[in-house]
Amino acid sequence: METKDKLIIRALNGEKLLKPPVWMMRQAGRYLPEYKATRSLAGDFLSLCYNPELATEVTLQPIRKYSFDAAILFADILLVPQALGAKLWFVTGEGPRLSTITSQNDFDLLDDIENIDHVLSPIYKTVSKLSSELPDSTTLIGFAGAPWTVATYMIAGRGTPDQRPALDLIKSNPKVFNLLINKITHATIHYLSKQIDAGAEVIKIFDSWAGSLKGELFDLYCIEPSKIIVEEIRKVYPDIKIIGFPRGATNNGYIKYANATAVDCVAIDSSVDTQWAANELQKITCVQGNLDQKLLVSGGQTLIDETKRIVKTLSNGPHIFNLGHGITPDANPDNVTKMIKAVRE
Ligand code: CP3
């Protein structure tokens, strides 16, 4: 099947479809026993990310099991900092840890963007394997973190509830903060371009912590870097489809983001009123979302009702069905089957 005929691409081209295509954030993950088995074969999470055979295998597992309309490359947004020379490790039960960037000296120790492929080339290999192994109708999505979200981890050295260390650095050392945002922006343009060269048909930019940027900061550090990424990539790949996810933005923020970045689709989290998205956001762009991922833990009739409500509410414009955020390890795999059935029937 040609890329342009795939359901996800048709929705991204602004087409209103009879049934929305469906995929899930973190669809390859710890809620699946087969994922856990392959992960332990790899040894740990990062070894899995850098092993093209096994990363391909875990990407394909949810496609075989559920026939999602899209497969998302198995990797992580924190591989870019690692490729730039930050130390990165994962603490079981807690999450990522990185060496921190808080001074000019820390920043100067980062590697040149020209060198990141030494670390990232296995990821491009995974993309190209997926491109040849995926079922014909499945869309291949590549991704990267947005500069602000990646910077919050690089500055704090870990995930933080309020992104305070990064917000503080904007004030205490704007020069280093801006250098860092710029560097991540240009590394990301390179990284995403290489994924497109390897066969990614869509790319998604995850700005998971966009919600902590208020007022002018949202324009400067969420919208602006993503706009540059979209513009630079489209200069070389005018037809590539791009999904943006400024998670936690205000309603007005989502609208501004859609208009300014000109992404083909905006992903919305579960806190966004679906009816508002249908009335306002869908007028400008395709909308992806926004089932509360907790419903895949609790299941039952509420899962079915909520799934159908979202499909119906967004049925008058281009829509890709997804969750508001990633599926959690305690989700029941049978609930995913029920959700997909409710979307497609
Ligand atoms: O969606 C997918 O299935 C594709 C793969 C993917 C992963 N991470 C795999 C992963 C994607 C797109 C990401 C993005 C990512 N990574 C984001 C942005 C999206 C979001 O969730 O907000 C962020 C902030 C990260 C950073 C990160 N990676 C954190 C905070 C954690 C730990 C949290 C946790 O669930 O343990 C990770 C680890 C991670 N990334 C896992 C997976 C499947 C779990 C690793 C494991 O197997 O233990």
Residues whose N, C-alpha, C, O or C-beta is under 5 A from the ligand:
A	BS01	CP3	M24 M25 R26 Q27 A28 G29 F45 I72 L73 F74 A75 D76 I77 G95 P96 F143 G159 F206 S208 G326
